[in-house]
Amino acid sequence: MELMKERNLLIGASALSATVVFALCWFIAAMSDTAWIFGANYLSDLGVSDYEYARMFFNGGCLIAGILFAICGAAILTSKRNKLDAVAGVVAVAAGVSIALIGVFTSDSGSLHLYIAYAAFGAGMVCLLLLAMRDWSDEMRKLATFAFMSVSFVAALYYVLVHEGTDIGFLSGMPGVETAAAVVLLLLFFLQSAKFMYRGGVKRATPNGKGIAERHRVALGFAGILSALMFLSFWLFAMLSDPSWAFNVDPVYMLGLSSAEDVKLYFSIGCLAGGAFAIMYGAGVTTMQRGYLRSSAGVFVTIIGIILLIAGILFLTTGEVSECMETVALIFGVAALICIIISDWKKEKMLTAAFYLFMLVIVGTHMLISGPGSDVSVSVLALFALLGVEGVRLIAGK
């Protein structure tokens, strides 16, 4: 049983990672190529785009996501639950390999690319239908029904857009069918990954009736660490790429408004990735039943993640963002830190409470001195570093 739980966690984590990687790389590539239109262009057009970043992110995203999908399929295949799972695993491996090859043999490779793309979409759909059949037999009827209806929706779109030659809104012809199919696949694989992760980390009650599965706690800890690492790393890349921006002198969000495309792209990726992992961490901590204060801190971190995601999207699309978003995010960060300090103090964790209180004084003083719209580099650095520390503490069970 424990082996099965670990296998389910691996399946869910690899599928979730593949879905997030592909969606994020697709989004960044699309934002990097102003000539690419959602629903009117093929996805593969990004792989041969005139813009270097679009080519790099789309092809790289296909390669990484494909490998992760193949790992997911191999884990399903070796779970040895029944023949249906084994077939689904083989098909998932084929889908993963096909997705990875799309990033290698781009659309300028001719018919070879076309066959690979058909194989990727076809194998993905078949895999999801097989998993839906398994869900139906496991009495997960709602998830199975949603999968069947979603695949039927894509089939109906194919008939209307291609067979009848009719456009629907922003969707047109085969590019529209491909776009709709990609969105449906990503959504269904996301739901399947959540299902497998739930099976791999079912909540276990502690003696007082509270707590969370060990696997979930570790996963959330890594989400906190990754949020801090992704944001701070890409912030560093942006700083190094823009010698005119000075730490502790210029506002942090100005990097996202830089006229240099590489600087704006680096910082935007940091906001998107850091925000996504912050939402995962915050939402998970909120549901861990570790007390009102910890749950409140989780809510505040989730809000920060949402603000970062919105900021990243605005940087890449409109090139405009309100300076108050940075201030609001910092205020919620301070609120989360206060909740953690009080929680540790009540639980007599005096050392960490004292350390966090010291950091709170530094952050609060720095924010008051800087004022709204001014540089808050030290505060941002401190709060994200503490998020990483909280991630480590969660993994260590502290």
Sine and cosine of phi, psi and omega as CSV:
sin_phi,cos_phi,sin_psi,cos_psi,sin_omega,cos_omega
0.00,0.00,-0.69,0.73,0.00,-1.00
-0.90,0.44,-0.63,0.78,0.02,-1.00
-0.88,0.47,-0.66,0.75,0.02,-1.00
-0.90,0.44,-0.64,0.77,0.02,-1.00
-0.89,0.45,-0.69,0.72,0.02,-1.00
-0.90,0.44,-0.63,0.77,0.01,-1.00
-0.91,0.41,-0.67,0.74,0.05,-1.00
-0.87,0.49,-0.64,0.77,0.02,-1.00
-0.90,0.43,-0.66,0.75,0.03,-1.00
-0.89,0.45,-0.69,0.72,0.02,-1.00
-0.87,0.49,-0.76,0.65,-0.03,-1.00
-0.90,0.44,-0.68,0.73,-0.04,-1.00
-0.92,0.40,-0.67,0.74,-0.01,-1.00
-0.93,0.37,-0.65,0.76,0.03,-1.00
-0.92,0.40,-0.67,0.75,0.01,-1.00
-0.90,0.43,-0.70,0.72,0.00,-1.00
-0.89,0.46,-0.68,0.73,0.01,-1.00
-0.89,0.46,-0.69,0.72,-0.02,-1.00
-0.89,0.45,-0.73,0.68,-0.02,-1.00
-0.91,0.41,-0.69,0.72,-0.01,-1.00
-0.87,0.49,-0.75,0.66,-0.04,-1.00
-0.90,0.43,-0.71,0.70,-0.02,-1.00
-0.88,0.47,-0.68,0.73,-0.03,-1.00
-0.92,0.39,-0.70,0.71,0.00,-1.00
-0.92,0.39,-0.62,0.79,0.07,-1.00
-0.87,0.49,-0.72,0.69,-0.02,-1.00
-0.89,0.46,-0.73,0.68,-0.03,-1.00
-0.90,0.43,-0.66,0.75,0.03,-1.00
-0.89,0.46,-0.68,0.73,0.00,-1.00
-0.90,0.43,-0.62,0.78,0.03,-1.00
-0.94,0.33,-0.43,0.90,-0.02,-1.00
-0.99,0.16,-0.36,0.93,-0.02,-1.00
-0.93,-0.38,0.98,-0.19,-0.06,-1.00
-0.93,0.36,-0.30,0.96,-0.01,-1.00
-1.00,0.10,-0.25,0.97,-0.04,-1.00
-0.99,0.12,0.76,-0.65,-0.05,-1.00
-0.89,-0.45,0.79,-0.61,0.00,-1.00
-0.89,0.46,0.84,-0.55,0.04,-1.00
1.00,0.02,-0.21,0.98,0.00,-1.00
-0.92,-0.40,-0.34,0.94,0.04,-1.00
-0.91,-0.42,0.48,-0.88,0.10,-0.99
-0.94,0.33,0.50,-0.86,0.06,-1.00
-0.86,0.52,-0.63,0.77,-0.08,-1.00
-0.91,0.41,-0.27,0.96,0.06,-1.00
-0.88,0.47,-0.47,0.88,0.03,-1.00
-0.93,0.37,-0.46,0.89,-0.01,-1.00
-0.95,0.31,-0.28,0.96,0.03,-1.00
-0.83,-0.56,0.45,0.90,-0.04,-1.00
-0.89,0.46,0.40,-0.92,0.09,-1.00
-0.96,0.29,-0.23,0.97,-0.02,-1.00
-0.99,-0.13,0.80,-0.60,-0.08,-1.00
-0.87,0.49,-0.68,0.73,-0.04,-1.00
-0.90,0.43,-0.62,0.79,0.02,-1.00
-0.89,0.46,-0.72,0.70,0.03,-1.00
-0.89,0.46,-0.71,0.71,-0.08,-1.00
-0.89,0.45,-0.74,0.67,-0.07,-1.00
-0.96,0.29,-0.64,0.76,-0.03,-1.00
-0.93,0.37,-0.76,0.65,-0.02,-1.00
-0.92,0.39,-0.64,0.77,0.06,-1.00
-0.91,0.41,-0.63,0.78,0.03,-1.00
-0.90,0.44,-0.66,0.75,0.05,-1.00
-0.88,0.48,-0.69,0.72,-0.04,-1.00
-0.90,0.44,-0.75,0.66,-0.03,-1.00
-0.93,0.38,-0.73,0.68,-0.01,-1.00
-0.89,0.46,-0.63,0.77,0.02,-1.00
-0.88,0.47,-0.68,0.73,0.03,-1.00
-0.89,0.45,-0.67,0.74,0.01,-1.00
-0.91,0.42,-0.63,0.77,0.06,-1.00
-0.90,0.43,-0.63,0.78,0.03,-1.00
-0.90,0.43,-0.63,0.77,0.08,-1.00
-0.88,0.47,-0.67,0.74,0.05,-1.00
-0.86,0.52,-0.72,0.69,0.01,-1.00
-0.89,0.46,-0.66,0.75,0.02,-1.00
-0.89,0.45,-0.61,0.79,0.03,-1.00
-0.92,0.39,-0.63,0.78,0.06,-1.00
-0.91,0.42,-0.68,0.73,-0.03,-1.00
-0.88,0.47,-0.64,0.77,-0.07,-1.00
-1.00,0.03,0.00,1.00,0.03,-1.00
-0.95,0.31,-0.40,0.92,0.12,-0.99
0.82,0.57,0.71,0.70,0.05,-1.00
-0.99,0.11,-0.77,0.64,0.08,-1.00
-0.31,-0.95,0.01,-1.00,-0.07,-1.00
-0.92,0.39,-0.55,0.83,0.00,-1.00
-0.90,0.45,-0.67,0.74,0.06,-1.00
-0.90,0.43,-0.62,0.79,0.00,-1.00
-0.89,0.45,-0.70,0.72,0.03,-1.00
-0.90,0.43,-0.68,0.73,0.03,-1.00
-0.87,0.50,-0.62,0.78,0.03,-1.00
-0.90,0.44,-0.70,0.72,0.02,-1.00
-0.88,0.47,-0.70,0.71,0.00,-1.00
-0.91,0.42,-0.62,0.78,0.02,-1.00
-0.91,0.42,-0.63,0.78,0.06,-1.00
-0.88,0.47,-0.69,0.73,0.02,-1.00
-0.88,0.47,-0.64,0.77,0.03,-1.00
-0.90,0.43,-0.68,0.73,0.00,-1.00
-0.89,0.45,-0.69,0.72,0.02,-1.00
-0.89,0.45,-0.66,0.75,0.00,-1.00
-0.90,0.43,-0.68,0.74,0.02,-1.00
-0.89,0.46,-0.68,0.74,0.02,-1.00
-0.89,0.45,-0.63,0.78,-0.02,-1.00
-0.94,0.34,-0.42,0.91,0.07,-1.00
-0.87,0.49,-0.59,0.81,0.02,-1.00
-0.97,0.25,-0.27,0.96,0.01,-1.00
-1.00,-0.10,-0.76,0.65,0.01,-1.00
-0.98,-0.19,1.00,0.01,-0.08,-1.00
-0.95,0.30,0.05,-1.00,-0.12,-0.99
-0.90,0.44,-0.28,0.96,0.07,-1.00
-0.99,0.15,0.08,1.00,0.06,-1.00
-1.00,0.05,0.00,1.00,0.08,-1.00
0.99,0.12,-0.61,-0.79,-0.09,-1.00
-0.90,0.43,-0.45,0.89,0.02,-1.00
-0.86,0.51,-0.71,0.70,0.03,-1.00
-0.89,0.46,-0.64,0.77,-0.02,-1.00
-0.88,0.47,-0.70,0.71,0.02,-1.00
-0.90,0.44,-0.64,0.77,0.01,-1.00
-0.91,0.42,-0.67,0.74,0.01,-1.00
-0.90,0.45,-0.68,0.73,0.05,-1.00
-0.88,0.48,-0.66,0.75,0.00,-1.00
-0.90,0.44,-0.65,0.76,-0.01,-1.00
-0.89,0.45,-0.77,0.64,-0.01,-1.00
-0.93,0.38,-0.67,0.74,-0.02,-1.00
-0.90,0.44,-0.73,0.69,0.00,-1.00
-0.91,0.42,-0.61,0.79,0.02,-1.00
-0.89,0.45,-0.71,0.71,0.02,-1.00
-0.90,0.44,-0.71,0.71,0.00,-1.00
-0.89,0.46,-0.67,0.74,0.02,-1.00
-0.87,0.50,-0.70,0.72,-0.01,-1.00
-0.92,0.40,-0.60,0.80,0.05,-1.00
-0.91,0.41,-0.64,0.77,0.03,-1.00
-0.90,0.43,-0.68,0.74,0.04,-1.00
-0.91,0.41,-0.58,0.82,0.05,-1.00
-0.91,0.42,-0.64,0.77,0.06,-1.00
-0.89,0.47,-0.64,0.77,0.03,-1.00
-0.92,0.40,-0.64,0.77,0.04,-1.00
-0.90,0.44,-0.62,0.78,0.02,-1.00
-0.88,0.47,-0.68,0.73,0.01,-1.00
-0.94,0.35,-0.42,0.91,0.06,-1.00
-1.00,0.04,0.18,0.98,0.01,-1.00
0.90,0.43,0.46,0.89,0.16,-0.99
-0.99,-0.12,0.91,0.41,-0.20,-0.98
-0.93,0.38,-0.58,0.82,-0.04,-1.00
-0.91,0.41,-0.71,0.70,0.01,-1.00
-0.90,0.43,-0.68,0.73,0.01,-1.00
-0.90,0.44,-0.69,0.72,0.01,-1.00
-0.89,0.46,-0.66,0.76,0.03,-1.00
-0.88,0.47,-0.65,0.76,0.02,-1.00
-0.90,0.43,-0.72,0.70,0.01,-1.00
-0.88,0.48,-0.69,0.73,-0.01,-1.00
-0.92,0.40,-0.60,0.80,-0.01,-1.00
-0.92,0.40,-0.69,0.72,0.03,-1.00
-0.90,0.43,-0.63,0.78,0.05,-1.00
-0.90,0.45,-0.58,0.82,0.04,-1.00
-0.88,0.47,-0.70,0.72,0.02,-1.00
-0.90,0.43,-0.65,0.76,0.03,-1.00
-0.89,0.46,-0.64,0.77,0.03,-1.00
-0.91,0.41,-0.63,0.77,0.04,-1.00
-0.89,0.45,-0.65,0.76,0.01,-1.00
-0.87,0.50,-0.68,0.73,-0.02,-1.00
-0.91,0.42,-0.70,0.71,-0.08,-1.00
-0.95,0.30,-0.72,0.69,-0.12,-0.99
-0.98,0.20,-0.52,0.85,-0.08,-1.00
-0.97,-0.25,-0.82,0.57,-0.07,-1.00
-0.92,0.39,-0.68,0.73,-0.02,-1.00
-1.00,0.01,-0.28,0.96,0.02,-1.00
0.94,0.35,0.52,0.86,-0.04,-1.00
-0.95,-0.32,0.71,-0.71,0.07,-1.00
-1.00,0.01,0.52,-0.86,0.04,-1.00
-0.81,-0.58,0.96,-0.27,0.04,-1.00
0.85,0.53,-0.86,-0.52,-0.04,-1.00
-1.00,0.01,0.02,1.00,0.01,-1.00
-0.99,-0.14,0.65,-0.76,-0.01,-1.00
-0.53,-0.85,0.79,-0.61,0.13,-0.99
0.82,0.58,-0.45,-0.89,-0.01,-1.00
-0.87,0.49,-0.62,0.79,0.08,-1.00
-0.86,0.52,-0.61,0.79,0.03,-1.00
-0.92,0.40,-0.65,0.76,0.05,-1.00
-0.89,0.45,-0.69,0.72,0.00,-1.00
-0.89,0.46,-0.69,0.73,0.01,-1.00
-0.89,0.46,-0.74,0.68,0.01,-1.00
-0.88,0.47,-0.67,0.74,0.01,-1.00
-0.89,0.46,-0.65,0.76,0.01,-1.00
-0.90,0.44,-0.68,0.73,0.01,-1.00
-0.90,0.44,-0.69,0.73,0.01,-1.00
-0.89,0.46,-0.70,0.72,0.02,-1.00
-0.87,0.50,-0.72,0.70,-0.01,-1.00
-0.88,0.47,-0.68,0.73,0.00,-1.00
-0.90,0.44,-0.72,0.70,-0.03,-1.00
-0.93,0.38,-0.64,0.77,0.04,-1.00
-0.92,0.38,-0.54,0.84,0.07,-1.00
-0.89,0.45,-0.70,0.71,0.02,-1.00
-0.91,0.42,-0.64,0.77,0.03,-1.00
-0.91,0.41,-0.62,0.78,0.02,-1.00
-0.90,0.43,-0.64,0.77,0.05,-1.00
-0.89,0.46,-0.63,0.77,0.02,-1.00
-0.88,0.47,-0.74,0.68,-0.03,-1.00
-0.92,0.39,-0.62,0.79,0.01,-1.00
-0.92,0.38,-0.58,0.82,0.06,-1.00
-0.90,0.44,-0.68,0.73,0.03,-1.00
-0.90,0.44,-0.54,0.84,-0.04,-1.00
-0.99,0.14,-0.18,0.98,-0.04,-1.00
-0.59,-0.81,0.77,0.64,0.00,-1.00
-0.87,0.49,0.69,-0.72,-0.07,-1.00
-0.83,0.56,0.74,-0.67,0.06,-1.00
-0.91,-0.41,0.78,-0.63,-0.04,-1.00
-0.98,0.18,0.63,-0.78,0.11,-0.99
-1.00,0.06,0.12,-0.99,-0.02,-1.00
-0.80,0.60,-0.50,0.86,-0.01,-1.00
-1.00,-0.04,0.17,0.99,0.06,-1.00
1.00,0.10,0.14,0.99,-0.01,-1.00
-0.85,-0.53,0.14,-0.99,0.05,-1.00
0.83,-0.55,-0.11,-0.99,-0.03,-1.00
-0.46,-0.89,0.38,-0.93,-0.01,-1.00
-0.85,0.52,0.56,-0.83,0.00,-1.00
-0.83,0.56,-0.65,0.76,-0.05,-1.00
-0.91,0.42,-0.67,0.74,0.02,-1.00
-0.91,0.42,-0.65,0.76,-0.01,-1.00
-0.88,0.48,-0.70,0.71,0.01,-1.00
-0.91,0.41,-0.68,0.74,0.00,-1.00
-0.88,0.48,-0.67,0.74,0.01,-1.00
-0.93,0.38,-0.59,0.81,0.06,-1.00
-0.88,0.48,-0.70,0.72,0.04,-1.00
-0.91,0.42,-0.56,0.83,0.04,-1.00
-0.89,0.46,-0.67,0.75,0.05,-1.00
-0.90,0.44,-0.68,0.73,0.02,-1.00
-0.90,0.43,-0.71,0.71,-0.02,-1.00
-0.91,0.42,-0.59,0.81,0.05,-1.00
-0.87,0.50,-0.73,0.68,0.00,-1.00
-0.91,0.42,-0.72,0.70,-0.04,-1.00
-0.90,0.43,-0.70,0.72,-0.04,-1.00
-0.90,0.43,-0.73,0.68,-0.02,-1.00
-0.91,0.41,-0.76,0.65,-0.06,-1.00
-0.91,0.41,-0.60,0.80,-0.01,-1.00
-0.91,0.41,-0.76,0.65,-0.03,-1.00
-0.95,0.30,-0.46,0.89,0.14,-0.99
-0.89,0.46,-0.68,0.74,0.05,-1.00
-0.89,0.46,-0.69,0.72,0.03,-1.00
-0.86,0.51,-0.67,0.74,-0.01,-1.00
-0.91,0.42,-0.67,0.74,0.02,-1.00
-0.88,0.47,-0.69,0.72,-0.02,-1.00
-0.93,0.38,-0.46,0.89,-0.02,-1.00
-0.99,0.10,-0.23,0.97,-0.01,-1.00
-0.82,-0.57,1.00,0.02,-0.03,-1.00
-0.91,0.42,-0.28,0.96,0.00,-1.00
-0.98,0.20,-0.31,0.95,0.01,-1.00
-1.00,0.02,0.76,-0.65,-0.08,-1.00
-0.90,-0.43,0.76,-0.65,0.04,-1.00
-0.91,0.42,0.69,-0.73,0.01,-1.00
0.92,0.39,0.29,0.96,0.07,-1.00
-0.79,-0.61,-0.76,0.66,-0.04,-1.00
-0.99,-0.17,0.52,-0.85,0.06,-1.00
-0.86,0.52,0.61,-0.79,-0.06,-1.00
-0.89,0.45,-0.70,0.71,-0.11,-0.99
-0.91,0.42,-0.28,0.96,0.00,-1.00
-0.89,0.45,-0.39,0.92,0.05,-1.00
-0.89,0.45,-0.55,0.83,0.02,-1.00
-0.96,0.27,-0.24,0.97,0.01,-1.00
-0.96,-0.27,0.19,0.98,-0.04,-1.00
-0.89,0.46,0.54,-0.84,0.06,-1.00
-0.96,0.26,-0.33,0.94,0.05,-1.00
-0.98,0.18,0.85,-0.52,-0.09,-1.00
-0.88,0.47,-0.63,0.78,-0.04,-1.00
-0.93,0.38,-0.60,0.80,0.03,-1.00
-0.91,0.42,-0.75,0.66,0.01,-1.00
-0.87,0.49,-0.65,0.76,-0.03,-1.00
-0.91,0.41,-0.72,0.69,0.01,-1.00
-0.85,0.52,-0.76,0.65,-0.06,-1.00
-0.92,0.38,-0.61,0.79,0.02,-1.00
-0.90,0.44,-0.66,0.75,0.04,-1.00
-0.89,0.47,-0.65,0.76,0.04,-1.00
-0.87,0.50,-0.66,0.75,0.02,-1.00
-0.92,0.39,-0.68,0.74,-0.03,-1.00
-0.92,0.40,-0.77,0.64,-0.03,-1.00
-0.94,0.35,-0.72,0.70,0.02,-1.00
-0.88,0.47,-0.63,0.78,0.02,-1.00
-0.92,0.39,-0.66,0.75,-0.01,-1.00
-0.88,0.47,-0.73,0.69,0.00,-1.00
-0.94,0.34,-0.52,0.85,0.05,-1.00
-0.91,0.41,-0.62,0.79,0.05,-1.00
-0.90,0.43,-0.69,0.72,0.03,-1.00
-0.86,0.50,-0.71,0.70,-0.01,-1.00
-0.91,0.41,-0.77,0.64,-0.07,-1.00
-0.89,0.45,-0.70,0.71,0.01,-1.00
-0.90,0.44,-0.62,0.78,0.02,-1.00
-0.92,0.39,-0.70,0.71,0.01,-1.00
-0.89,0.45,-0.59,0.81,0.00,-1.00
-0.86,0.50,-0.55,0.84,-0.07,-1.00
-0.99,-0.12,0.12,0.99,-0.09,-1.00
-0.99,0.15,-0.14,0.99,0.01,-1.00
0.83,0.56,0.73,0.68,0.03,-1.00
-0.98,-0.18,0.26,0.97,0.01,-1.00
0.90,-0.43,0.34,-0.94,-0.06,-1.00
-0.88,0.47,-0.65,0.76,-0.06,-1.00
-0.92,0.39,-0.70,0.71,0.03,-1.00
-0.91,0.42,-0.63,0.78,0.04,-1.00
-0.90,0.44,-0.65,0.76,0.04,-1.00
-0.89,0.45,-0.66,0.75,0.05,-1.00
-0.87,0.49,-0.63,0.78,0.05,-1.00
-0.88,0.47,-0.65,0.76,0.04,-1.00
-0.89,0.46,-0.69,0.73,-0.01,-1.00
-0.90,0.44,-0.66,0.75,0.02,-1.00
-0.91,0.41,-0.61,0.79,0.05,-1.00
-0.87,0.49,-0.68,0.73,0.02,-1.00
-0.89,0.45,-0.66,0.75,0.05,-1.00
-0.87,0.50,-0.69,0.72,0.02,-1.00
-0.87,0.49,-0.67,0.75,0.02,-1.00
-0.89,0.45,-0.67,0.74,0.03,-1.00
-0.89,0.47,-0.67,0.75,0.03,-1.00
-0.90,0.44,-0.68,0.73,0.03,-1.00
-0.87,0.49,-0.73,0.69,0.00,-1.00
-0.88,0.47,-0.68,0.73,0.01,-1.00
-0.89,0.46,-0.70,0.72,0.01,-1.00
-0.87,0.49,-0.66,0.75,0.02,-1.00
-0.92,0.40,-0.67,0.74,0.00,-1.00
-0.91,0.42,-0.63,0.78,0.03,-1.00
-0.86,0.52,-0.66,0.75,-0.08,-1.00
-0.99,0.15,-0.46,0.89,-0.09,-1.00
-0.99,-0.14,-0.93,0.38,-0.09,-1.00
-1.00,0.04,-0.40,0.92,-0.06,-1.00
0.96,0.29,0.29,0.96,0.01,-1.00
-0.73,-0.68,0.63,-0.78,0.05,-1.00
-0.43,-0.90,0.58,-0.81,-0.01,-1.00
-0.98,0.21,0.69,-0.72,-0.01,-1.00
-0.91,0.41,-0.35,0.94,-0.01,-1.00
-0.94,0.35,-0.34,0.94,0.02,-1.00
-0.89,0.46,-0.64,0.76,0.03,-1.00
-0.91,0.42,-0.68,0.73,0.01,-1.00
-0.90,0.43,-0.69,0.72,0.01,-1.00
-0.89,0.46,-0.68,0.73,0.02,-1.00
-0.87,0.49,-0.66,0.75,0.02,-1.00
-0.92,0.40,-0.62,0.78,0.02,-1.00
-0.88,0.47,-0.70,0.72,0.04,-1.00
-0.91,0.40,-0.55,0.84,0.06,-1.00
-0.90,0.43,-0.67,0.74,0.05,-1.00
-0.91,0.42,-0.64,0.76,0.02,-1.00
-0.88,0.47,-0.67,0.74,0.05,-1.00
-0.89,0.45,-0.66,0.76,0.00,-1.00
-0.90,0.44,-0.64,0.77,0.03,-1.00
-0.89,0.46,-0.68,0.73,0.02,-1.00
-0.87,0.48,-0.65,0.76,-0.01,-1.00
-0.93,0.37,-0.64,0.77,0.01,-1.00
-0.88,0.48,-0.74,0.67,-0.01,-1.00
-0.90,0.44,-0.65,0.76,0.02,-1.00
-0.87,0.49,-0.73,0.68,0.02,-1.00
-0.90,0.43,-0.60,0.80,0.00,-1.00
-0.91,0.42,-0.69,0.72,0.02,-1.00
-0.90,0.44,-0.55,0.84,-0.01,-1.00
-1.00,0.03,0.16,0.99,0.04,-1.00
0.89,0.46,0.53,0.85,0.13,-0.99
-1.00,-0.08,0.95,0.30,-0.18,-0.98
-0.92,0.40,-0.57,0.82,-0.06,-1.00
-0.90,0.43,-0.77,0.63,0.00,-1.00
-0.93,0.36,-0.58,0.82,0.02,-1.00
-0.89,0.46,-0.67,0.74,0.01,-1.00
-0.92,0.39,-0.66,0.75,0.01,-1.00
-0.90,0.44,-0.71,0.71,0.01,-1.00
-0.92,0.40,-0.57,0.82,0.04,-1.00
-0.91,0.42,-0.64,0.77,0.06,-1.00
-0.88,0.48,-0.69,0.72,0.02,-1.00
-0.92,0.39,-0.58,0.82,0.03,-1.00
-0.89,0.46,-0.66,0.75,0.03,-1.00
-0.88,0.47,-0.66,0.75,0.01,-1.00
-0.90,0.43,-0.75,0.66,-0.03,-1.00
-0.90,0.43,-0.74,0.68,-0.02,-1.00
-0.88,0.47,-0.69,0.72,0.01,-1.00
-0.89,0.45,-0.68,0.73,-0.01,-1.00
-0.89,0.45,-0.65,0.76,0.00,-1.00
-0.92,0.39,-0.63,0.78,0.00,-1.00
-0.93,0.38,-0.64,0.77,-0.01,-1.00
-0.94,0.35,-0.67,0.74,-0.05,-1.00
-0.93,0.35,-0.71,0.70,-0.02,-1.00
0.99,0.16,0.25,-0.97,-0.02,-1.00
-0.88,0.48,0.66,-0.75,0.05,-1.00
0.98,0.19,0.00,1.00,0.00,-1.00
-0.98,-0.18,-0.05,-1.00,-0.02,-1.00
-0.94,0.34,0.73,-0.69,0.05,-1.00
-0.73,-0.68,0.55,0.83,-0.07,-1.00
-0.84,0.54,-0.70,0.71,-0.04,-1.00
-0.89,0.46,-0.68,0.74,-0.01,-1.00
-0.91,0.42,-0.69,0.72,0.02,-1.00
-0.89,0.46,-0.71,0.71,0.01,-1.00
-0.87,0.49,-0.71,0.70,-0.04,-1.00
-0.90,0.44,-0.71,0.70,-0.06,-1.00
-0.92,0.39,-0.66,0.75,0.03,-1.00
-0.94,0.33,-0.55,0.83,0.08,-1.00
-0.90,0.44,-0.64,0.76,0.02,-1.00
-0.93,0.37,-0.51,0.86,0.09,-1.00
-0.90,0.44,-0.66,0.75,0.08,-1.00
-0.89,0.45,-0.64,0.77,0.04,-1.00
-0.89,0.46,-0.66,0.75,0.04,-1.00
-0.89,0.45,-0.58,0.81,0.07,-1.00
-0.89,0.46,-0.68,0.73,0.04,-1.00
-0.90,0.45,-0.68,0.74,0.02,-1.00
-0.89,0.46,-0.61,0.80,0.01,-1.00
-0.92,0.40,-0.66,0.75,0.05,-1.00
-0.90,0.43,-0.63,0.78,-0.03,-1.00
-0.98,0.21,-0.12,0.99,0.02,-1.00
0.97,0.22,0.42,0.91,-0.04,-1.00
-1.00,-0.04,0.00,0.00,0.00,0.00
